[in-house]
Amino acid sequence: MPRFERDLLLGRIGEHVVERVLSRSNFQVIPYGYERVALSAIDVLKFARSEIAIRIRSAPDFLVLNSAGEPFLIQVKTTISRRRYLTLSDSSHPEKQHWPQAIFFLVNLSQEQRGIYAVERWGKNAAEDHVFVYYDEDHPANGCSKRIEDFEGLGQTVPRDIVEDVMDAALDLVSPISKNQNAHLKKLKL
């Protein structure tokens, strides 16, 4: 499977994981991203470089309402990396610039680092445009992310058993993809 198709499939699985976890936790989840709302504009906007086109392409994935009716914009990123951290770049994520109020959830579909992580703080490294999100809660450099079940930014809690149930189902789906990537990374000695 070509890398682009694999990444697209993993991204959709990650979005579905977050959607299911929040829906089962009594949030109302409304698809919001341009792939869903502006479907007829995808071909037109795909390569457009205008500020409006970039803003539309970077629209968050979901509008979420908690049980009190408070709205939140959610952006989902997905990985199957076994590393203990993920590097995010401000420059490669225009959604941070155009949608600063959006909450970023990182879905890790690897067996070793499985979970949904809320990015609470976009810290910087020496390059001044990257943040390292550590999955290991005991890592001394952590503090910019929390597991979704420990995240308080949505105004209500997300039960751990729901997260585990949905993650188990997702891992069953992506296990062959993850194993294939891990074998490839071993060949490259990464």
N, C-alpha and C positions, 0 to 999 in steps of 0.2 A: 504494500500500500504506500503510495507517495506520502512524503512527510506532511504536505499541506492538507491532504485529506485526513490523515491520522490526527493532526492537530485540531482540525475542524470537528471531527468526531469526538475527540476528548473534550473539547470545549463545550460541546452540546451536552455531553454526559455530565460534566461539572455543573453546568447551568441547571440541568434536571435534578441533580443531587440537592442543590441549594433550594430549588423550587419545592421539592418534595419535603425536605426537612422543615422549611418555614411553613408550608401548608399544613403539615401534620402537627405543627406547634401552634396552631390557631392564628396564623397570620393570613391576611388576604394577599395573594401574590398575583400581580398583573404584569404580563409581558410588556416590556417597554422599549427594548433596543431597536435599532434601525433595521435589523434583519427581520423583525416581526412587524413593526409598525409601518416602516417605509419600504416595504418589500418591492413595490413597483419602481422605487428609485435606486435600487442597488446597482444595477448596470450603469445608470447615469452617473452616480456619485462615486463609483469604485475607484476611479483614478483622478477625480477632481481634487484640486489643491486649494480651493478657496477656504476661507475661515469657516463659512457656513457649512460647507461639505464636510470638513474635518469634524466640526461640532456634531453634526448629524451622525457621522460614522462612529463617533466615540460615545454615543448616548448609552447610559447605563442599561443593563439587561432587564431589570425589574423595578417596578414601583411596588412597594410593600407597605401594607397598613397593619399596625399591631392591633390588639383587641380594643385599645382606647381610640382607634381611628387616626393615630399619628402616622404621617407618611414618611417613607424613607426610600431613597434611590440606592439600588444595589448593583454593583459591577462584579462579575464573577470571572476569575482567571483560574485555569486548570493546569496541573502538571502531574507527571508520573515519576518525577525525579526522586531518586533514593537519597540525594544529598540532604544534609541537616539544615540547609537554608535555601532560600530562593532569592535571586537578585532581581530587583525591579528597577527599571530605569525611568526617570521622569520623562525623558525625551521619547521613549518608546511607548509611553502610556499617556496620550493626549487627554484621555478622560480625566486625569488628575487636574489638568489645567482648565478644561472646559466644564467640568462637573465636580468642583471641589467638595461639594456637600455629599457626594456619593460615598457609600461605604463599600470598601473593597473586601471581597471574600476570596481567599485562595483555597481551592480544593486540591488536595494532594491525594492522588489515587494510587500511590505506591503502597505496598503492604507495610514497608518500614516506617513511613512518615504519614500514614493515613490520617485524614481529618479535614476539617473546614476551619480556616484561620481568618479572623478579622484583622485587617491592617488598621491599627489605631494611630500609628505615627510613621510618617515617611521620613526616617532618619537619612543622613547623608554619609557617604564615605569620602575618601580623599578626592575622588573624581567629581564630587559635588552634584552628581545627578543620579546616584544609585542608592537604594536602600536594601539592606539584607534582612530578610524575614526568616527568623530561626524557628524551626518546628520543635526543637528541643526546649521545653519550658525551663529547664535548669541551666541553659546556656547563659553565661554571664553577660553576653551582648544582647540578649533578648529584651523585650520590653516594647517592641513596636507591633507585636501581634499577640492575639489571644485566640484560644479555641472558641468556636462559636457558642458552645455551651457555657463558657465563662464570660462571654462578651455581654456587656450591659448597655450597649449603644442602641438597642432596638426597643427599649422600654419594657421588655418582658423577656423571660428566659426561654431557652430552647433546651428541652430535656435531652440528656445524654443518651438515653436508650433509643430515642428516635434517630439521633445522629448515627449511632452505631448500626441500627437496623438498615438505614438507607445506605450507609457506607459499605456494609457487607454486601448488599445487592450490587452496588456499583463496582466493587472490587471483583466480584464474580464475572462481571461483563468485561472488565479491562485487563484482567489477569494475563490473557494471552498476549495483549499488546505490550504490557509492562515487561513480561518475560522476554519478549523479542527485543525490546529496547535495551534491557539489562545485558543480554547476550551481546548485542552490538557494542555497547559501551565497554564491555570486558575486552572485546577484540581491539578496540581503540585504546585500551588501558586508561580509561577515564574514571 
